[in-house]
Amino acid sequence: MKIKKILNNNAVLVGQNGKDFIWIGTGVGFQMKPGQLADKSKIEKVFVLKKSSTDHLIQLLEDIPVEYASLADDIIRYGKQKSPYRLSDTIYISLTDHLFNLVKLKKEGISLSNRLTWEIQKFYPVEFSIGEYAVKVLEKRTNLKLDDAEISNIAMHFINAQLNDDRAQVEDISKLTAKIKNIISIIRMHNLVDVDQNSLALERFVTHLRFFFKRLENQKKQDVPNSLLEHVMENYPQAYETSRLIEAYLQTTLCDDERLYLTLHVQKLIEN
């Protein structure tokens, strides 16, 4: 393919049949000029992104060493194997930029904090595990010792890059984690119980809430009565009261099915 632009000694923009590609490899751009054929034997990585993302990555690679894009790609490849969600191309830009800046700041003695570390570890275990992998890889390649907060910082890039099936706006992690924490506090205070942060019941409850919030966004007004709800109300009155408090906190009106399942999850936490 012919070179359209030299990004640096180790990265070039090439094009063929109306499509653009970013080729990365040691010396692939060294002493080359636009219009010349790029040396395929030097290719180590190929980026094929949407035009807007390609343009942003081109700008980024003109200012930072190409190895950070290569490192980000390795981490993203691992993340795609672990995550059930499709990821926006924007993660290639955001993560590359983040990795470069965190290493730069670390060498200057500056560490980035993350006040949502506990929430991310608890509510986004898959993304947190990707962050753990990323930190291990980064420490090995840079010989730097990174703070645990960096696991969460990297995990947030994967959370924020998630696309749902209808390509609607992704979850706002700060608002979501705040809601979950507040709901757990309601359960704890109303029932005078300590919620086991490492319990399977809590893990299942958090998973339920994440999908529950999604359903609320698309909730239809029609409500089909569920005869089992009355049985649950009689057998688990405290849990049902708690679910109604949660409903009031969320300022919404739940259908019988949602009240039923929410009450059952609360009961599991109470008796756990």
N, C-alpha and C positions, 0 to 999 in steps of 0.2 A: 504493500500500500504506500501511497505517496504521503509525505509529511506535509501537513497543513500549517503546523506551528511547533516551534521548539519551546518546550516549557522549561526545561533545564537539561543538564547533561544526561540525566537518567529518565527523562519523561518527554514524550512527544504526542502531539495530536495528529492522528491520521484519519483519512476518510476514504470511503469506497461506496459507490452506489447510493450516494446521498446520506450515508450513515457515518457518524463520527465515533472514533474510539480513542481512548487514551492508552498508550502503550508505556509500560514501565519496565525498565531493565538497565543494568549497569552499562553506561556508555551509549545507550541507544540514541541519545541526542547529541553526543559529543562530536564537534566539528561537522555537524550536519546542517543542511539548509532546507527551507520549505521548497517543496517540489521534487526533492530527491526521494528515492525509494528507501523506506526504513528497513533496517536489518532485522528480519524475523528471528534470527538465531539468538538475538539479545533479549527477546521478550521474556520477562519473568511474570508479569501480571497484565491483564487486559481489563479495562473498565468500559462497560457499555451501559450508559445511564441515559435518562431522559435529558433533552437538550438543556433545560434550565439547570439541572444538577451538574451536567457536564461543564457548562459555562462557569459555575461556581467552583467546581473542583479545579478547573484550569487556572482560575485566579489564585486559588489557594496554593497550588503546586509551583506557582511562579515566586512564591514568598517563603515557602518552608521546604525542608528536605523531603525528598520523595519517600524515604523509608517510613515516614509516619503514615502515608497513605497505604503503603504496603502492609504495615502493622495493623492499621484499622481494617483493611480487607481481610486479614487472617482472623481477626476477632469477630468480624461480621459473619464470615463463613461459618465459624463455630457457633455463633449465636443463631444463625438460620437453621442449623441442625437441631438446636435445643428448643427454640421457640416455636409455638404453634401458630404464631401470627405472621402475616406478611409485613414486610418492613418497607418504609418509604426510602427512596434513593437518597433523601436528604441526610440519612445517617452517615453516608460516606464522607460528606462534608463536615458535619457537626463533630463526628468522632475523630476524624483526622485532625481537625483544628484543636479539639480538646486534648488529645494525646500530646501534640506538640507543645501546647501551652502549659500543661501540667508538668512536663519534664523541664521546660524552661524555668518555671517558677520553683520547682523542687531544687534545681541547681542553685537558685538564688536564696534558698532557705525558706521558701514560702510554701505552705501546705493549704490545700482547699478543704473546707469542712462541709458537712452535709447534715443538717438537723433532721433529715428524714431517714437516716440510716436504719433505725429500728423498724420503721413502717415498711420500708422497701424490702428488707430481709423477710419480714413476716408476710406481707401482702403480695410480694412479687418474687417468690423464691426462685423461679426459673431465671428471671432477669438478673437477680442477685448472684446466682451461680455463674452466669456469663461474666459478670463483673469480677468475680473471684478469679476466673480463668484469665481474663484480660490483665489483671494486676500481676499475676504470676508470670505471664508472658512478657509483660512490660519490664518487670523487675529483672528478669533474666537477660533481656536484650540491652538494658541500660545500666545494669549494676547499681540501680537506685533502690532504696527501701521506701516503699510508699505507705501512706497511712491507710487504715481500714476504710476511712470515709471515701477513699477513691473508688472502692468497689461499688458503692452506691451511686457515685457520680457517673460512672460508666454505665451502670444498670439503667439510670434514668434516660440515657440516650436510646436504649432499646425500648423502653416503655413509651417514650414520646414519639418514636418512629413507627409505632404499631398502627396498622391500618385494619379497620374492621371490614366486613364483607361489602357494605354499601359505601365504603370510602368516606364515611362521615368523620367528623372531627374526633380525634383520639381523646381518651380520658385525660382530664386535668388531674395529674397525680397529686398535687397539693390538696385540691378540694376533695378528691376521693379518699385519700388517707385521713384527712381531717374528719370526714363523715364517719368512716369506719371506727376511728378512735372514739368519737363522741358516742356512737351507738354502743360500743363496748362499755363505755363509762356509764351509760344509762342502765345497761344490764347489771353492771357491778353494783351501782349505788342503790337501784330500786330493790335488788334482791339480797343486798348485803353479802355478796360472795366475792371471792378472789377468782378471777378468770385465769386459768392456767394458760400462760402464753405459749407453751410448747405442746399443748394438747391437740389431738387429732380433731376434736370437736371444734376448736377455734379455727383450725385450718379449713375445715369444711364450711364453717360459718362465713369466713372471709371470702371463700370461693363463691358461696351462695350470694353474698352481698354484691360482689362484682357483677355477676350476671343479673342480679335483682335490679341494680341501678340501670343497667342497660334496658331491661324490660320496662322500667318506669318511663324511660324516655319515649318508648313506643307504645305505651299503655293505651288501650282503647277504652272508651267510656262504658261499654256494655259489661255487665257483671253477671256471671252465671253462679247461682247459689251452690255452695258445697255443703252437703249434709254432714260431712265429717267435722266441720268447723265447730259445730255445737258440742260434739263429743269432746273435742280438744279443749274447748272453753271450760267444760265441766271438770275434766281431769287435770288440766294444767292451768288453773286460774291465774296464778302468779306470772307464768310465762306469757299468758294471753294479755294481761295488763301491761306487761313490759312491751309487748309487740305494739300495743296501741300507743304507748308513749313514744316508741320509735316512729310510728306513723305520724304522730303529732309533730315530732322533731323535724321530720322530712317535709312537713306541710303538704301532705298528699292524702288521697283516699285510696286505700288498697282494696282490691277485689278479694273475695273469699279465699281463693286459692293462694294468693300471696300472703294473706293473714295466717292461713293454715300452716304453710311451710315456714314462715318466719317464726311463728310460735313454737313449732317443733324444734327448730334450730336453737332458739333461746332456751328451751327446756333442756336440751342436751348440754348447754353451757352451764346451766344452773346446777344440774345433777352431777356434772363431771367431777 
